[in-house]
Amino acid sequence: MADTRKKIHNITVPLIDLLLCAVIGLVCCAFCGAKSDFTISVVIIAAVIFVMRFILGVYKNPELPFNKLSLLKSLISDSVGVLISVLVSVNSETGKDAGLAVVFAVGFAAVSLIVRILYKKALSKKTDSEKIPEADNTDNGLITELASRENKISVVIATYRRDETLTRAISSVLSQDYDNYEIVVVDDNADSEWNLKVKSIIEGFEEAYKKGILKLIVNKENLGSAKTRNVGVFACEGEYITFLDDDDIYLSGKLSHQLSGMLHTGADFSITDLKLYDENDNLHDERIRKNLVSYEKQDLLRYHLMYHLTGTDSLMFRSEYIRKIGAFPPINIGDEFYLMLQAILGGGRLCYVKGCYIKAYIHVGDGGLSSGQVKIDGERELFRYKQQFFPELDKKSRRHIKMRHHAVVAFAYLRINDYAHFVIEGFKAVAAAPLEAVELLRNL
């Protein structure tokens, strides 16, 4: 649908300009008595303006007349037209012809811009009406018939070598204001001592365990985070599935807010904002989906490739849909990125629920999968994978993706004190998109 709409715009706007050109040209010709020489001059000026606009790519994305680059391109092409009209005027036999030539060029440029702005406003109103409504993130009316207790939510917690934080994670789910849920803990320790620890933690929540709200699955061998989550996905009983890492916690209202948003919009999958904290509870980073302005498939793909719709805790799926797209891919680096990519390519309906209902923790320098050479290799593999979509993206989007890739790799090298490669990758990031690289640094 997005591609079809864009093609329509790419045809409509030049046709509107052509019509304006004809009307203004006819008016000018009428004033000068439709002299053949002047008529030819008007046709030449119009042709030059149109050719310049096409060469400079003004019509490539006509639905964005407020884009500074687009305005600059229009100004250049129209200025060339005005310049030619002045040259025509200099060689004109009468002052009236000279004035009308300039009036035609300037008038066409001005009216064309005004019409494009009005077209943009009309288009925006139509587009807004087609967008999926965002879920209300206030407390009023969230737990309503939309969030009916008939909709069971399954919370999958994959755990490995954590006990205290696992206890904290489970407690945060049991404290939710939505009560029709189950917690499926999948133990991936593959170690008898740790298996006993996890079992003891589960049984410690005696009431929830006896009621069947809290369930335990034990992997016979270590499968890794992605496959372990999938064990939970295919064992769940709920109509909706969400996730919680064993060292993170849910904040109040996580389940009710997100489910309400999905039911309200009829979404197949959803995402919330996310805040990341270090071990000392200091805010380290936040992911606010401020650039997510359209739910069209191509726009979502572009956004995901550029900014990443990730954060496993922030995701919720209809059980049927996540199983349909194959759940998490069997890899441990970037698995959530590929999962969301499949969700988008699968044509599912997304809902963005504004607000953060999760407290996620990062562990700087712990030598885990998300750091060091493993992180660098995973990021490079991900970048190679993204490149297959480059033909579908504009230059600015491609530059941003390149910048982000080199920036991520640079900071991965910095964490392992490889300063030489940090400088090299940092330089590549700045070279790919200087202004965006500076903005990235400002937000660190």
LUMFISE-211255 format. One record per residue (C-alpha): residue in one letter; x, z, y; residue number from 0. Coordinates in steps of 0.5 Angstrom, whole numbers. Last residue first. Layout:
% residues N
('a'; (X; Z; Y); NUM)
...
//
This chain:
% residues 444
('l'; (51; 50; 19); 443)
('n'; (46; 46; 24); 442)
('r'; (51; 44; 29); 441)
('l'; (55; 41; 23); 440)
('l'; (49; 37; 21); 439)
('e'; (48; 34; 28); 438)
('v'; (55; 32; 28); 437)
('a'; (54; 28; 22); 436)
('e'; (48; 25; 25); 435)
('l'; (51; 23; 31); 434)
('p'; (57; 20; 27); 433)
('a'; (54; 16; 22); 432)
('a'; (58; 13; 16); 431)
('a'; (65; 15; 20); 430)
('v'; (63; 22; 21); 429)
('a'; (62; 23; 13); 428)
('k'; (68; 19; 12); 427)
('f'; (72; 23; 16); 426)
('g'; (69; 29; 13); 425)
('e'; (71; 26; 6); 424)
('i'; (78; 25; 8); 423)
('v'; (79; 32; 11); 422)
('f'; (76; 36; 5); 421)
('h'; (80; 32; 1); 420)
('a'; (86; 35; 4); 419)
('y'; (84; 42; 5); 418)
('d'; (82; 43; -3); 417)
('n'; (81; 50; -2); 416)
('i'; (76; 50; -8); 415)
('r'; (70; 51; -3); 414)
('l'; (73; 46; 2); 413)
('y'; (72; 41; -4); 412)
('a'; (65; 42; -4); 411)
('f'; (64; 42; 3); 410)
('a'; (67; 35; 3); 409)
('v'; (63; 33; -3); 408)
('v'; (57; 35; 1); 407)
('a'; (59; 31; 7); 406)
('h'; (61; 25; 4); 405)
('h'; (54; 25; 1); 404)
('r'; (50; 26; 7); 403)
('m'; (54; 21; 11); 402)
('k'; (53; 16; 6); 401)
('i'; (45; 18; 5); 400)
('h'; (45; 17; 13); 399)
('r'; (48; 11; 13); 398)
('r'; (43; 8; 8); 397)
('s'; (37; 11; 12); 396)
('k'; (40; 7; 19); 395)
('k'; (41; 1; 15); 394)
('d'; (34; 0; 13); 393)
('l'; (32; 2; 6); 392)
('e'; (29; -2; 0); 391)
('p'; (36; -6; -2); 390)
('f'; (39; 1; -2); 389)
('f'; (35; 3; -8); 388)
('q'; (40; 2; -13); 387)
('q'; (45; 6; -9); 386)
('k'; (42; 12; -10); 385)
('y'; (45; 12; -17); 384)
('r'; (52; 12; -15); 383)
('f'; (50; 17; -10); 382)
('l'; (48; 22; -16); 381)
('e'; (54; 20; -20); 380)
('r'; (58; 22; -14); 379)
('e'; (54; 29; -13); 378)
('g'; (55; 31; -20); 377)
('d'; (62; 30; -20); 376)
('i'; (63; 34; -14); 375)
('k'; (59; 39; -17); 374)
('v'; (63; 40; -23); 373)
('q'; (69; 40; -19); 372)
('g'; (67; 46; -15); 371)
('s'; (60; 49; -14); 370)
('s'; (53; 48; -17); 369)
('l'; (55; 49; -24); 368)
('g'; (58; 56; -23); 367)
('g'; (65; 58; -20); 366)
('d'; (62; 64; -17); 365)
('g'; (64; 62; -10); 364)
('v'; (58; 63; -6); 363)
('h'; (52; 65; -10); 362)
('i'; (46; 63; -7); 361)
('y'; (39; 66; -7); 360)
('a'; (32; 64; -6); 359)
('k'; (27; 68; -3); 358)
('i'; (20; 64; -4); 357)
('y'; (14; 64; 0); 356)
('c'; (16; 59; 5); 355)
('g'; (11; 56; 10); 354)
('k'; (8; 49; 10); 353)
('v'; (4; 47; 4); 352)
('y'; (6; 39; 3); 351)
('c'; (2; 36; -2); 350)
('l'; (4; 30; -6); 349)
('r'; (0; 25; -10); 348)
('g'; (3; 22; -16); 347)
('g'; (5; 15; -16); 346)
('g'; (10; 15; -22); 345)
('l'; (16; 13; -17); 344)
('i'; (14; 20; -13); 343)
('a'; (14; 24; -19); 342)
('q'; (20; 21; -22); 341)
('l'; (24; 22; -16); 340)
('m'; (22; 29; -16); 339)
('l'; (25; 30; -23); 338)
('y'; (31; 27; -21); 337)
('f'; (32; 31; -15); 336)
('e'; (31; 37; -20); 335)
('d'; (36; 35; -25); 334)
('g'; (41; 35; -20); 333)
('i'; (47; 38; -24); 332)
('n'; (44; 41; -31); 331)
('i'; (42; 34; -34); 330)
('p'; (37; 33; -39); 329)
('p'; (32; 30; -34); 328)
('f'; (26; 35; -32); 327)
('a'; (19; 33; -34); 326)
('g'; (17; 27; -38); 325)
('i'; (13; 24; -32); 324)
('k'; (7; 25; -36); 323)
('r'; (9; 32; -38); 322)
('i'; (9; 33; -30); 321)
('y'; (3; 30; -29); 320)
('e'; (-1; 34; -35); 319)
('s'; (1; 41; -32); 318)
('r'; (-1; 39; -25); 317)
('f'; (5; 41; -22); 316)
('m'; (8; 46; -17); 315)
('l'; (15; 46; -13); 314)
('s'; (18; 51; -9); 313)
('d'; (22; 55; -14); 312)
('t'; (26; 48; -16); 311)
('g'; (28; 47; -9); 310)
('t'; (28; 40; -8); 309)
('l'; (25; 34; -4); 308)
('h'; (32; 31; -2); 307)
('y'; (34; 29; 5); 306)
('m'; (35; 22; 5); 305)
('l'; (33; 20; -2); 304)
('h'; (27; 24; -2); 303)
('y'; (25; 21; 5); 302)
('r'; (26; 14; 3); 301)
('l'; (22; 15; -3); 300)
('l'; (17; 19; 0); 299)
('d'; (16; 13; 5); 298)
('q'; (16; 8; 0); 297)
('k'; (10; 12; -4); 296)
('e'; (6; 14; 2); 295)
('y'; (5; 21; 4); 294)
('s'; (8; 21; 11); 293)
('v'; (11; 26; 16); 292)
('l'; (16; 29; 12); 291)
('n'; (22; 30; 17); 290)
('k'; (20; 37; 18); 289)
('r'; (21; 39; 11); 288)
('i'; (24; 46; 13); 287)
('r'; (29; 47; 8); 286)
('e'; (33; 54; 10); 285)
('d'; (40; 56; 10); 284)
('h'; (44; 62; 9); 283)
('l'; (40; 68; 11); 282)
('n'; (43; 74; 10); 281)
('d'; (41; 78; 4); 280)
('n'; (48; 81; 2); 279)
('e'; (48; 76; -4); 278)
('d'; (47; 70; 0); 277)
('y'; (40; 68; 2); 276)
('l'; (36; 61; 2); 275)
('k'; (30; 59; 5); 274)
('l'; (25; 54; 2); 273)
('d'; (19; 50; 5); 272)
('t'; (13; 49; 0); 271)
('i'; (13; 43; -5); 270)
('s'; (7; 40; -9); 269)
('f'; (5; 36; -15); 268)
('d'; (-1; 32; -17); 267)
('a'; (-5; 33; -11); 266)
('g'; (-13; 33; -10); 265)
('t'; (-12; 35; -3); 264)
('h'; (-16; 42; -3); 263)
('l'; (-14; 43; -10); 262)
('m'; (-6; 42; -9); 261)
('g'; (-6; 47; -2); 260)
('s'; (-10; 52; -6); 259)
('l'; (-5; 52; -11); 258)
('q'; (1; 53; -6); 257)
('h'; (-3; 59; -2); 256)
('s'; (-5; 62; -8); 255)
('l'; (1; 62; -12); 254)
('k'; (6; 64; -7); 253)
('g'; (2; 69; -3); 252)
('s'; (7; 75; -3); 251)
('l'; (14; 73; -4); 250)
('y'; (16; 70; -10); 249)
('i'; (23; 72; -12); 248)
('d'; (30; 69; -14); 247)
('d'; (35; 71; -19); 246)
('d'; (32; 69; -26); 245)
('d'; (30; 62; -22); 244)
('l'; (22; 61; -21); 243)
('f'; (18; 55; -23); 242)
('t'; (11; 52; -23); 241)
('i'; (6; 50; -27); 240)
('y'; (-1; 48; -26); 239)
('e'; (-7; 47; -32); 238)
('g'; (-4; 53; -35); 237)
('e'; (-2; 54; -43); 236)
('c'; (5; 53; -42); 235)
('a'; (9; 51; -49); 234)
('f'; (11; 44; -46); 233)
('v'; (13; 46; -39); 232)
('g'; (17; 52; -42); 231)
('v'; (21; 48; -47); 230)
('n'; (22; 44; -41); 229)
('r'; (25; 49; -37); 228)
('t'; (30; 50; -42); 227)
('k'; (32; 43; -42); 226)
('a'; (34; 43; -35); 225)
('s'; (37; 50; -35); 224)
('g'; (42; 49; -41); 223)
('l'; (41; 48; -48); 222)
('n'; (44; 54; -51); 221)
('e'; (42; 55; -58); 220)
('k'; (36; 58; -62); 219)
('n'; (32; 58; -55); 218)
('v'; (28; 65; -55); 217)
('i'; (21; 64; -52); 216)
('l'; (18; 70; -49); 215)
('k'; (11; 71; -46); 214)
('l'; (8; 75; -40); 213)
('i'; (1; 75; -39); 212)
('g'; (-1; 76; -46); 211)
('k'; (-4; 83; -45); 210)
('k'; (1; 87; -49); 209)
('y'; (7; 84; -45); 208)
('a'; (3; 85; -38); 207)
('e'; (2; 92; -40); 206)
('e'; (8; 94; -43); 205)
('f'; (13; 91; -37); 204)
('g'; (19; 94; -41); 203)
('e'; (17; 89; -47); 202)
('i'; (20; 84; -43); 201)
('i'; (26; 87; -40); 200)
('s'; (28; 90; -48); 199)
('k'; (27; 82; -50); 198)
('v'; (32; 80; -45); 197)
('k'; (37; 85; -47); 196)
('l'; (36; 84; -54); 195)
('n'; (37; 77; -53); 194)
('w'; (43; 78; -49); 193)
('e'; (46; 82; -55); 192)
('s'; (44; 77; -60); 191)
('d'; (47; 71; -56); 190)
('a'; (44; 64; -55); 189)
('n'; (43; 66; -48); 188)
('d'; (37; 61; -46); 187)
('d'; (32; 66; -46); 186)
('v'; (25; 62; -44); 185)
('v'; (21; 67; -40); 184)
('v'; (13; 64; -39); 183)
('i'; (9; 68; -34); 182)
('e'; (2; 67; -35); 181)
('y'; (-3; 66; -29); 180)
('n'; (-10; 68; -27); 179)
('d'; (-9; 74; -22); 178)
('y'; (-7; 71; -15); 177)
('d'; (-5; 76; -11); 176)
('q'; (2; 76; -13); 175)
('s'; (5; 83; -15); 174)
('l'; (6; 81; -23); 173)
('v'; (10; 75; -20); 172)
('s'; (15; 79; -16); 171)
('s'; (16; 84; -22); 170)
('i'; (18; 78; -26); 169)
('a'; (24; 76; -21); 168)
('r'; (26; 83; -20); 167)
('t'; (27; 84; -28); 166)
('l'; (31; 78; -28); 165)
('t'; (35; 80; -23); 164)
('e'; (37; 86; -26); 163)
('d'; (38; 82; -33); 162)
('r'; (42; 76; -32); 161)
('r'; (46; 72; -37); 160)
('y'; (41; 66; -38); 159)
('t'; (34; 66; -36); 158)
('a'; (29; 60; -35); 157)
('i'; (23; 63; -32); 156)
('v'; (17; 58; -32); 155)
('v'; (10; 61; -28); 154)
('s'; (4; 58; -31); 153)
('i'; (-2; 58; -27); 152)
('k'; (-9; 58; -29); 151)
('n'; (-15; 55; -25); 150)
('e'; (-21; 58; -27); 149)
('r'; (-19; 63; -22); 148)
('s'; (-22; 58; -17); 147)
('a'; (-17; 57; -11); 146)
('l'; (-21; 52; -8); 145)
('e'; (-27; 57; -9); 144)
('t'; (-23; 61; -4); 143)
('i'; (-17; 65; -4); 142)
('l'; (-14; 61; 2); 141)
('g'; (-20; 63; 6); 140)
('n'; (-16; 66; 12); 139)
('d'; (-9; 68; 10); 138)
('t'; (-6; 63; 14); 137)
('n'; (-2; 57; 11); 136)
('d'; (-7; 52; 11); 135)
('a'; (-5; 46; 7); 134)
('e'; (-3; 40; 10); 133)
('p'; (-9; 34; 9); 132)
('i'; (-6; 28; 6); 131)
('k'; (-5; 22; 11); 130)
('e'; (-10; 17; 11); 129)
('s'; (-13; 20; 18); 128)
('d'; (-6; 20; 21); 127)
('t'; (-5; 13; 19); 126)
('k'; (-11; 11; 23); 125)
('k'; (-10; 15; 29); 124)
('s'; (-2; 13; 29); 123)
('l'; (-5; 5; 29); 122)
('a'; (-9; 6; 35); 121)
('k'; (-3; 9; 38); 120)
('k'; (2; 4; 36); 119)
('y'; (-3; -2; 38); 118)
('l'; (-3; 1; 45); 117)
('i'; (4; 2; 45); 116)
('r'; (5; -6; 43); 115)
('v'; (0; -8; 48); 114)
('i'; (4; -5; 54); 113)
('l'; (10; -8; 51); 112)
('s'; (7; -15; 51); 111)
('v'; (4; -14; 58); 110)
('a'; (11; -12; 61); 109)
('a'; (15; -18; 57); 108)
('f'; (10; -23; 59); 107)
('g'; (9; -21; 66); 106)
('v'; (17; -21; 67); 105)
('a'; (18; -28; 64); 104)
('f'; (11; -31; 67); 103)
('v'; (12; -28; 74); 102)
('v'; (19; -31; 74); 101)
('a'; (17; -38; 72); 100)
('l'; (11; -37; 77); 99)
('g'; (16; -35; 83); 98)
('a'; (20; -42; 82); 97)
('d'; (14; -46; 81); 96)
('k'; (11; -43; 88); 95)
('g'; (18; -44; 91); 94)
('t'; (18; -52; 90); 93)
('e'; (23; -57; 87); 92)
('s'; (25; -52; 81); 91)
('n'; (32; -52; 80); 90)
('v'; (33; -45; 82); 89)
('s'; (27; -43; 79); 88)
('v'; (29; -46; 72); 87)
('l'; (35; -41; 73); 86)
('v'; (31; -35; 74); 85)
('s'; (26; -37; 68); 84)
('i'; (33; -37; 64); 83)
('l'; (35; -30; 66); 82)
('v'; (28; -28; 65); 81)
('g'; (28; -30; 58); 80)
('v'; (35; -27; 57); 79)
('s'; (32; -20; 60); 78)
('d'; (26; -21; 55); 77)
('s'; (31; -21; 49); 76)
('i'; (35; -15; 52); 75)
('l'; (30; -11; 54); 74)
('s'; (26; -12; 47); 73)
('k'; (33; -10; 43); 72)
('l'; (33; -4; 48); 71)
('l'; (26; -2; 46); 70)
('s'; (27; -3; 39); 69)
('l'; (33; 2; 39); 68)
('k'; (30; 7; 43); 67)
('n'; (24; 7; 38); 66)
('f'; (18; 8; 42); 65)
('p'; (15; 1; 40); 64)
('l'; (15; 3; 32); 63)
('e'; (10; -1; 29); 62)
('p'; (14; -7; 30); 61)
('n'; (19; -6; 25); 60)
('k'; (22; -12; 24); 59)
('y'; (19; -15; 30); 58)
('v'; (25; -13; 34); 57)
('g'; (30; -15; 29); 56)
('l'; (35; -18; 34); 55)
('i'; (35; -25; 32); 54)
('f'; (27; -25; 32); 53)
('r'; (27; -22; 39); 52)
('m'; (32; -27; 41); 51)
('v'; (28; -33; 38); 50)
('f'; (21; -30; 41); 49)
('i'; (24; -30; 48); 48)
('v'; (28; -37; 48); 47)
('a'; (21; -40; 45); 46)
('a'; (17; -37; 51); 45)
('i'; (22; -39; 56); 44)
('i'; (22; -46; 53); 43)
('v'; (15; -47; 53); 42)
('v'; (14; -44; 60); 41)
('s'; (19; -49; 62); 40)
('i'; (16; -55; 59); 39)
('t'; (9; -53; 63); 38)
('f'; (13; -53; 69); 37)
('d'; (16; -60; 68); 36)
('s'; (9; -63; 66); 35)
('k'; (5; -60; 72); 34)
('a'; (-1; -56; 70); 33)
('g'; (-3; -55; 77); 32)
('c'; (2; -50; 79); 31)
('f'; (-4; -44; 79); 30)
('a'; (-7; -47; 72); 29)
('c'; (0; -47; 69); 28)
('c'; (1; -39; 71); 27)
('v'; (-5; -38; 67); 26)
('l'; (-4; -42; 61); 25)
('g'; (3; -39; 60); 24)
('i'; (0; -32; 61); 23)
('v'; (-6; -34; 56); 22)
('a'; (-1; -37; 51); 21)
('c'; (5; -31; 51); 20)
('l'; (-1; -26; 50); 19)
('l'; (-3; -30; 44); 18)
('l'; (4; -31; 42); 17)
('d'; (5; -23; 43); 16)
('i'; (-1; -22; 39); 15)
('l'; (2; -26; 33); 14)
('p'; (8; -23; 33); 13)
('v'; (5; -16; 32); 12)
('t'; (0; -18; 27); 11)
('i'; (5; -21; 22); 10)
('n'; (10; -16; 21); 9)
('h'; (4; -11; 22); 8)
('i'; (1; -14; 16); 7)
('k'; (8; -14; 12); 6)
('k'; (8; -7; 14); 5)
('r'; (1; -5; 11); 4)
('t'; (3; -9; 4); 3)
('d'; (9; -5; 3); 2)
('a'; (6; 2; 5); 1)
('m'; (0; 0; 0); 0)
//
